[in-house]
């Protein structure tokens, strides 16, 4: 676990160097850090507020798919693999 504030420090430092030097490499590095922060802080598995904090296990999720059919968030390969178990 690392505080997300570390991302802000890194992003701001890289952007400052890019602005001062005009370096495209540092600009790209700052953008990559912004993308990394996005993936670190955004929910990737659910959009329902009641599911955001671990009330549903992965097995429960796949059991629901097996019973009710494919959902829009789970890749088809994953559901076909779990069906063979």
Backbone as JSON, one array per atom type, in Angstrom:
{
  "sequence": "XXXXXXXXXXXXXXXXXXXXXXXXXXXXXXXXXXXXXXXXXXXXXXXXXXXXXXXXXXXXXXXXXXXXXXXXXXXXXXXXXXXXX",
  "N": [[0.84, -1.18, 0.0], [0.54, 2.17, -0.85], [0.36, 5.65, -0.3], [-1.8, 7.67, -2.29], [-0.99, 10.23, -2.69], [1.67, 10.17, -3.24], [1.76, 9.68, -5.96], [0.89, 12.18, -6.89], [3.02, 13.84, -6.12], [5.12, 12.76, -7.64], [4.07, 13.08, -10.25], [3.78, 15.91, -10.37], [6.45, 16.67, -10.04], [7.73, 15.52, -12.29], [6.3, 16.87, -14.29], [7.06, 19.49, -13.78], [9.81, 19.41, -14.37], [9.58, 18.81, -17.08], [8.31, 21.13, -17.99], [10.23, 23.1, -17.41], [12.5, 22.26, -18.82], [11.53, 21.63, -21.31], [11.42, 19.08, -22.19], [10.31, 16.34, -23.99], [10.36, 13.72, -23.2], [10.16, 13.82, -20.39], [7.65, 14.94, -20.22], [6.12, 12.87, -21.33], [6.65, 10.94, -19.37], [5.4, 12.1, -17.16], [2.75, 11.99, -18.04], [2.41, 9.22, -18.22], [2.61, 8.61, -15.5], [0.29, 9.91, -14.63], [-1.63, 8.27, -15.82], [-1.06, 5.88, -14.49], [-1.81, 6.65, -11.88], [-4.56, 7.0, -12.28], [-5.41, 4.34, -12.77], [-4.77, 3.32, -10.3], [-6.55, 4.52, -8.51], [-9.18, 4.4, -9.46], [-12.24, 2.52, -9.56], [-12.26, -0.72, -10.8], [-13.62, -3.11, -11.08], [-16.34, -2.95, -10.51], [-19.36, -0.99, -10.72], [-21.3, -0.51, -8.98], [-22.2, 1.02, -5.97], [-22.59, -0.48, -3.56], [-21.02, -2.71, -3.93], [-18.36, -2.06, -3.9], [-16.48, -2.47, -1.85], [-15.59, -5.11, -1.25], [-17.65, -6.97, -0.56], [-18.57, -8.93, -2.19], [-17.23, -11.91, -3.29], [-14.79, -13.13, -5.66], [-15.45, -15.71, -6.46], [-18.19, -15.78, -5.84], [-19.06, -13.92, -7.67], [-18.49, -15.21, -10.15], [-20.13, -17.45, -9.8], [-22.63, -16.26, -9.91], [-22.63, -15.39, -12.57], [-22.57, -17.88, -13.8], [-25.08, -18.82, -13.1], [-26.86, -16.81, -13.98], [-25.98, -15.84, -16.42], [-23.83, -14.11, -18.8], [-22.19, -11.08, -17.8], [-21.7, -7.52, -18.43], [-19.13, -6.81, -17.62], [-17.23, -8.8, -17.28], [-14.72, -10.62, -18.89], [-15.23, -12.83, -21.66], [-13.54, -15.03, -21.93], [-12.76, -15.54, -19.29], [-15.15, -16.39, -18.12], [-15.69, -18.69, -19.6], [-13.57, -20.28, -18.85], [-14.07, -20.66, -16.13], [-16.37, -22.09, -16.28], [-15.58, -24.6, -16.98], [-14.62, -25.72, -14.71]],
  "CA": [[0.0, 0.0, 0.0], [1.24, 3.46, -0.9], [-0.58, 6.76, -0.4], [-1.91, 8.2, -3.65], [-0.28, 11.5, -2.73], [2.98, 9.94, -3.86], [1.56, 9.9, -7.39], [0.83, 13.63, -7.15], [4.38, 14.38, -6.0], [5.88, 12.3, -8.81], [3.51, 13.74, -11.43], [4.12, 17.33, -10.34], [7.91, 16.81, -10.25], [8.02, 15.24, -13.7], [5.74, 17.94, -15.11], [7.88, 20.68, -13.57], [11.03, 19.23, -15.16], [9.18, 18.92, -18.49], [8.03, 22.55, -18.28], [11.48, 23.87, -17.34], [13.46, 21.84, -19.85], [10.87, 21.4, -22.58], [11.71, 17.69, -22.57], [9.15, 15.52, -24.31], [10.48, 12.49, -22.42], [9.59, 14.07, -19.07], [6.2, 15.14, -20.45], [5.58, 11.51, -21.48], [6.74, 10.28, -18.08], [4.33, 12.67, -16.33], [1.48, 11.44, -18.53], [2.37, 7.82, -17.79], [2.31, 8.63, -14.07], [-1.14, 10.23, -14.5], [-2.37, 7.05, -16.18], [-0.87, 4.97, -13.36], [-2.66, 7.1, -10.78], [-5.95, 6.7, -12.64], [-5.66, 2.92, -12.54], [-4.63, 3.04, -8.88], [-7.63, 5.06, -7.68], [-10.52, 4.16, -10.0], [-12.8, 1.18, -9.43], [-12.12, -1.45, -12.06], [-14.43, -4.32, -11.14], [-17.77, -2.73, -10.3], [-19.85, 0.39, -10.71], [-22.34, -0.42, -7.95], [-21.6, 1.46, -4.7], [-22.62, -1.5, -2.51], [-20.08, -3.77, -4.25], [-17.01, -1.51, -4.03], [-15.56, -2.73, -0.76], [-15.31, -6.49, -0.95], [-18.74, -7.79, -0.05], [-18.76, -10.03, -3.13], [-15.97, -12.54, -3.64], [-14.67, -13.48, -7.07], [-16.2, -16.94, -6.68], [-19.61, -15.41, -5.85], [-19.28, -13.24, -8.95], [-18.56, -16.22, -11.21], [-21.33, -18.27, -9.57], [-23.76, -15.47, -10.42], [-22.56, -15.46, -14.03], [-22.95, -19.24, -14.19], [-26.53, -18.98, -12.9], [-27.68, -15.79, -14.66], [-25.45, -15.49, -17.72], [-22.72, -13.17, -18.93], [-22.39, -9.67, -17.47], [-20.9, -6.7, -19.35], [-17.84, -6.44, -17.06], [-16.33, -9.94, -17.18], [-14.34, -11.14, -20.2], [-15.81, -14.13, -22.01], [-12.55, -16.08, -21.65], [-12.81, -15.87, -17.87], [-16.35, -17.17, -17.81], [-15.58, -20.02, -20.2], [-12.61, -21.04, -18.04], [-14.69, -21.03, -14.86], [-17.43, -23.08, -16.58], [-14.96, -25.92, -17.11], [-14.14, -26.16, -13.39]],
  "C": [[0.88, 1.24, 0.0], [0.19, 4.57, -1.01], [-0.61, 7.33, -1.82], [-1.26, 9.57, -3.8], [1.1, 11.37, -3.33], [2.89, 10.14, -5.36], [1.59, 11.39, -7.71], [2.22, 14.26, -7.1], [5.21, 14.02, -7.23], [5.4, 13.02, -10.08], [3.94, 15.21, -11.49], [5.62, 17.55, -10.58], [8.27, 16.58, -11.71], [7.5, 16.36, -14.6], [6.56, 19.21, -14.98], [9.16, 20.58, -14.41], [10.71, 19.37, -16.65], [8.95, 20.38, -18.87], [9.32, 23.37, -18.33], [12.41, 23.54, -18.5], [12.85, 21.72, -21.24], [11.05, 19.98, -23.09], [10.41, 16.91, -22.8], [9.17, 14.21, -23.51], [9.89, 12.68, -21.02], [8.09, 14.32, -19.16], [5.51, 13.77, -20.57], [5.59, 10.76, -20.15], [5.65, 10.79, -17.14], [2.97, 12.12, -16.74], [1.33, 9.98, -18.13], [2.05, 7.72, -16.3], [0.84, 8.98, -13.83], [-2.01, 9.01, -14.8], [-2.25, 6.03, -15.04], [-1.73, 5.35, -12.17], [-4.12, 6.78, -11.06], [-6.27, 5.24, -12.33], [-5.52, 2.54, -11.07], [-5.85, 3.48, -8.08], [-9.03, 4.77, -8.2], [-10.95, 2.71, -9.8], [-12.75, 0.49, -10.78], [-13.08, -2.63, -12.17], [-15.92, -4.09, -11.0], [-18.11, -1.25, -10.43], [-20.94, 0.57, -9.67], [-21.71, -0.05, -6.61], [-21.58, 0.38, -3.61], [-21.65, -2.65, -2.76], [-18.62, -3.3, -4.23], [-16.03, -1.99, -2.97], [-15.54, -4.18, -0.32], [-16.42, -7.32, -0.37], [-18.98, -9.01, -0.94], [-17.39, -10.61, -3.48], [-15.95, -12.84, -5.13], [-15.49, -14.73, -7.37], [-17.7, -16.65, -6.72], [-19.96, -14.74, -7.18], [-19.42, -14.25, -10.09], [-19.76, -17.15, -11.04], [-22.57, -17.56, -10.1], [-23.79, -15.5, -11.95], [-23.01, -16.84, -14.52], [-24.46, -19.43, -14.1], [-27.35, -18.05, -13.79], [-27.18, -15.42, -16.05], [-24.4, -14.39, -17.65], [-23.12, -11.76, -18.49], [-21.47, -8.83, -18.35], [-19.48, -6.4, -18.86], [-16.82, -7.58, -17.03], [-16.0, -10.47, -18.57], [-14.89, -12.54, -20.43], [-14.82, -15.25, -21.71], [-12.6, -16.51, -20.19], [-14.02, -16.73, -17.54], [-16.3, -18.55, -18.44], [-14.6, -20.88, -19.41], [-13.25, -21.51, -16.76], [-15.78, -22.07, -15.1], [-16.87, -24.48, -16.66], [-14.47, -26.49, -15.78], [-15.15, -27.08, -12.75]]
}
